[in-house]
Amino acid sequence: MEEVIKSRGYSLKTYGRIDLNMDITKKLIKKLYTSPYTQKDDYVELINDLQDIFYYLKNETLDEISDNEIIDIISEFYEKSSGRIDHVQNLAEKFGEDYRWNRESRNE
């Protein structure tokens, strides 16, 4: 758990965010723990990566999407990618780019 908290702090700092509780981490764990693609041997690394993706998406969507919706999006990407974190990251980046582009298009 200590490693997860440390990684969470790094992600928050990287994305310039403040989060005063562990609710996001707990929700990510609860959502993905039972997935058939979750390998218990790599679980800490997985949670660390997913936390990072979560805060990335919160920034890219300008906090316009709720925490629970972001977690659902990550979960969908995780299942679609058969648990391959590099694919989840790619899908998250594409989602963030599309979100910003669509938002900018609406504001023109």
C-alpha positions as CSV (number, residue, x, y, z in Angstrom):
1,M,0.0,0.0,0.0
2,E,2.9,2.3,0.7
3,E,4.1,2.1,-2.9
4,V,0.6,2.9,-4.2
5,I,0.4,6.0,-2.0
6,K,3.8,7.1,-3.1
7,S,2.9,6.6,-6.8
8,R,-0.4,8.4,-6.2
9,G,1.5,11.4,-4.8
10,Y,3.8,11.4,-7.8
11,S,0.8,11.3,-10.2
12,L,-0.9,14.2,-8.4
13,K,2.3,16.3,-8.5
14,T,2.9,15.5,-12.2
15,Y,-0.6,16.6,-13.2
16,G,-0.8,19.5,-10.7
17,R,-3.7,18.1,-8.9
18,I,-4.8,17.9,-5.3
19,D,-6.8,14.9,-3.9
20,L,-7.3,14.7,-0.2
21,N,-8.5,11.2,0.1
22,M,-7.9,7.7,-1.4
23,D,-11.4,7.3,-2.8
24,I,-10.2,7.2,-6.4
25,T,-7.7,4.6,-5.7
26,K,-10.2,2.5,-3.8
27,K,-12.7,2.8,-6.6
28,L,-10.1,1.7,-9.2
29,I,-9.2,-1.2,-7.1
30,K,-12.8,-2.3,-6.6
31,K,-13.6,-1.9,-10.2
32,L,-10.7,-3.8,-11.7
33,Y,-9.8,-6.4,-9.0
34,T,-12.2,-9.0,-10.3
35,S,-11.3,-8.6,-14.0
36,P,-10.0,-11.8,-15.6
37,Y,-7.2,-9.7,-17.0
38,T,-5.9,-8.6,-13.6
39,Q,-2.8,-10.5,-12.6
40,K,-2.3,-10.5,-8.9
41,D,1.5,-10.6,-9.4
42,D,1.5,-7.2,-11.1
43,Y,-1.3,-5.7,-9.1
44,V,0.6,-2.8,-7.4
45,E,2.1,-1.7,-10.7
46,L,-1.3,-1.9,-12.3
47,I,-3.0,0.3,-9.7
48,N,-0.1,2.8,-10.0
49,D,-0.5,3.0,-13.8
50,L,-4.3,3.3,-13.6
51,Q,-4.1,6.1,-11.0
52,D,-1.8,7.9,-13.4
53,I,-4.2,7.4,-16.3
54,F,-7.1,8.6,-14.1
55,Y,-5.4,11.9,-13.3
56,Y,-4.3,12.3,-16.9
57,L,-7.9,12.0,-18.1
58,K,-9.2,14.3,-15.4
59,N,-6.8,17.0,-16.7
60,E,-7.5,16.3,-20.4
61,T,-11.3,16.5,-19.9
62,L,-10.9,19.7,-17.8
63,D,-12.7,18.0,-14.9
64,E,-15.9,18.1,-17.0
65,I,-16.4,14.3,-16.6
66,S,-17.2,12.9,-13.1
67,D,-14.7,10.7,-11.3
68,N,-17.0,7.7,-11.6
69,E,-17.4,8.2,-15.4
70,I,-13.6,8.4,-15.8
71,I,-13.2,5.2,-13.8
72,D,-15.9,3.5,-16.0
73,I,-14.0,4.7,-19.1
74,I,-10.7,3.3,-17.8
75,S,-12.5,0.0,-16.9
76,E,-13.9,-0.2,-20.5
77,F,-10.5,0.5,-22.0
78,Y,-8.9,-2.1,-19.7
79,E,-11.4,-4.8,-20.7
80,K,-11.2,-3.9,-24.4
81,S,-7.4,-4.1,-24.2
82,S,-7.5,-7.5,-22.4
83,G,-5.6,-5.8,-19.5
84,R,-2.7,-4.5,-21.6
85,I,-1.8,-1.3,-19.8
86,D,0.0,0.2,-22.8
87,H,-3.2,-0.2,-24.9
88,V,-5.2,1.4,-22.0
89,Q,-2.8,4.3,-22.1
90,N,-3.1,4.7,-25.8
91,L,-6.8,4.6,-25.7
92,A,-6.8,7.2,-22.9
93,E,-4.5,9.5,-24.9
94,K,-6.8,9.2,-27.9
95,F,-9.9,9.9,-25.8
96,G,-8.2,13.0,-24.2
97,E,-7.2,14.3,-27.6
98,D,-10.7,13.7,-29.1
99,Y,-12.3,15.3,-26.1
100,R,-10.3,18.5,-26.3
101,W,-10.7,18.7,-30.1
102,N,-14.5,18.2,-29.8
103,R,-14.6,20.8,-27.0
104,E,-12.7,23.3,-29.0
105,S,-14.9,22.7,-32.1
106,R,-18.0,23.4,-30.0
107,N,-16.5,26.7,-28.8
108,E,-15.7,28.0,-32.3
